[in-house]
């Protein structure tokens, strides 16, 4: 009992002591805690502690300055400016706060604010203050005054490096006097031995293409700091830029001798060999770096990336699995995993990972870009567009994003939007192969052959050994019916890429007769490794000429050459369909499915063929299989919807499928008609009629008669008999289908009664 009493008295005593702490002491405790949290990189906790200190002692200079430094560390420059300004207001003699505030003003190009902040201290002989004032004058383009102050600073403080660097920049960039620039840099090196000045001089020599002097500069720097990994790394990077690979490799060897157990060096050396495509060596050094616990994850990510880009997907997957087991939220590993998922066709899983990444790192432009590509694979074009746009907004120089969204707009016929983006892409990369190619294609689509040719020729001038420029000029001249010129360009394309399928298919159209085309193709057979495709092209030539026997022969020969070449099976099926040999066509498509069970097109075509045989149940089964593989496959969705409508069952499903098909392809009369019929069957006549009228604008032949009948039927069901009769009579007058005529006459007869 006595012990308890003693403890209670002691607690009360200690508590009273705590209660007696002054506001300054309490604030100091919070500030000290904040400093500890910053060392642990726990910024949120540090922020709370500084805020608590300011709440207790609003005029604490130390708390405001500390909070300013915290904001500076996390990149919240606006808040940092505010806190440094408060620090100066509370203590005008606070030199560090003033210097940091001025630096921030200069970063944001606000030199007048910087000068106002510095003015009270201009009489003080403080070299940093004087330099910042000169720098502010320089930003205001008061060059002569800035130069005078910088020269005085150098005279009074010859060991101070900053004035030499700014003066050299002025002489080189603004005064355009490289001699003066060189003189001031050399003087700076003699007086300061500063590495920054040495690097400026090395870069200056590189810019002037004085490679020997630039190399000497790097070697002199390294002599002053022989154990500097960063200097040696910069020198190696410089040698690589000049394609001096032997010298670079020698420096790599020196680096490994100096740092035999440094994992950072191992990763750098691994990167060097990876860039040189010496992948075995790269793997060797990444594996060495992996042994260091601190660098283990970084080295593992590097190794996984290397495996992925060298097409060793299984090894990449193993490394990624190991990383994510250790660190489930490793963003780089997750990003790589999303790429592997896309590569495997696991689109939904890739989207899930990439969506998580964008939430974790909202400014990760590459994740949005890859997310766009994933949605493209799902044919969800609107979501793809949103993500490509987001990638560009985060990184306005993201060239691949401009290319992908331009391709999307071109496919949608949004030519002006595509052109704007491609012109921006060329501003980012004036030598962009795909940008020139696509903008040429855009003009070709618009039949602006002159501008298309300009871009294709520019592409050839930039990449004379790239076949695509020649191929496109061949197509352009073929469209202009300049067959001889087109043929010459196709031959150039085939010279640079003998396996170009497009060049081979198109060149056959430039010959005056079939025999010349076949002779050329048979000559190609002797040179090519892709004989299956050449036989396929010969078969296609005969098919175009309606020589079905020879077409069948060559498509079969193509299949013998390569049993997995699906286009030949498809063309062979076409030969049978044209001749109404439906069962033989069915056999070909079934064979294609046996080779590729994820071939949605073959399933859909089997549906079409069984529809021709009036075996609707079997047809529907194949359409459903196609939609399981690709839930946005328009042909399968439209035809299955139509069959449900004809059977007068599953009308809700029919409507959903028809809406999906129309969403993807809104300008096809058959698809508009199917959706119209789905609405009609559901009793939504006002929604059906505009779709039928839209379909009527582009429908031809028998299809036109059917759509006229459907419009009449919609008005009949709606109760507008006059309009129904008008459309029915228009349909009968076309005299295309006896079945339609009979249906209309039955309705008209019922009206007469």
Secondary structure by P-SEA (a helix, b strand, c coil): caaaaaaaaaaaaaaaaaaaccaaaaaaaaaaaaaaaaaacaaaaaaaaaaaaaaaccccaaaaaaaaaaaaaacaaaaaaaaaaaaaaacccaaaaaaaaaaaaaaacaaaaaaaaaccccccccaaaaaaaaaaaaaacaaaaaaaaaaaaaaacccccaaaaaaaaaaccccccaaaaaaaaaaaaaccccaaaaaaaaaaaaaacaaaaaaaaaaaaaaaccccaaaaaaaaaaaaaacaaaaaaaaaaaaaaaccccaaaaaaaaaaaaaacaaaaaaaaaaaaaacccaaaaaaaaaaaaaaaacaaaaaaaaaaaaaaacccaaaaaaaaaaaaaaacaaaaaaaaaaaaaaacccaaaaaaaaaaaaaaacaaaaaaaaaaaaaaacccaaaaaaaaaaaaaaacaaaaaaaaaaaaaaaccccaaaaaaaaaaaaaacaaaaaaaaaaaaaaaccccaaaaaaaaaaaaaacaaaaaaaaaaaaaaaccccaaaaaaaaaacccaaaaaaaaaaaaacccaaaaaaaaaaaaaaaacaaaaaaaaaaaaaaacccaaaaaaaaaaaaaaacaaaaaaaaaaaaaaacccaaaaaaaaaaaaaaacaaaaaaaaaaaaaaacccaaaaaaaaaaaaaaaccaaaaaaaaaaaaaaaccccaaaaaaaaaaaaaacaaaaaaaaaaaaaacccaaaaaaaaaaaaaaaaaacaaaaaaaaaaaaaaacccaaaaaaaaaaaaaaac
